[in-house]
């Protein structure tokens, strides 16, 4: 089993952190993992994306031609990366920035799921954690990793100066799961 996901958005949205936490949690769960970040030269607001591959087998290369899932946190990411999905793949879109009523995937052979990530983050107590509500929704939808395991890995994942964020991160992850359960 090999599962590749592309996560993309603007710099400052936490796209790389979302992918890094997924890769770290996958490693803790016994998977072979790769995490390949890419970002523009801008400090905030430039393009940012990463590819995460989780596999029970050895991973040949971190570069992925076609992914089983794409998480698009912005409209440019939505437009750029939806073509990277395999047929039948999962396209998760941050509908806070890419309105579901106005934007549809150009392909009819993928599952599109629109998640109001910012609003869910606000409900969880911190609007800056939209990336983590989206990660929680992704994990709830795919079952790729147990959300409790990911939440349990948060404290070990965070550097010492950020450990105080752990309760909020866990809350945001579970808010994403709660949203998927409500569908």
PESULUR-V337830 format. One record per helix or strand of 2 or more residues. SS is the DSSP state (hx for helix, st for strand). FROM is the first residue (numbers start at 1). TO is the last residue. Records with the same first field share a line. If there is no record, write none. Layout:
BEGIN
SS: FROM-TO  FROM-TO
END
This chain:
BEGIN
st: 2-10  32-39  47-55  67-72  85-94  111-115
hx: 15-28  75-84  117-124  127-142  147-157  160-182
END
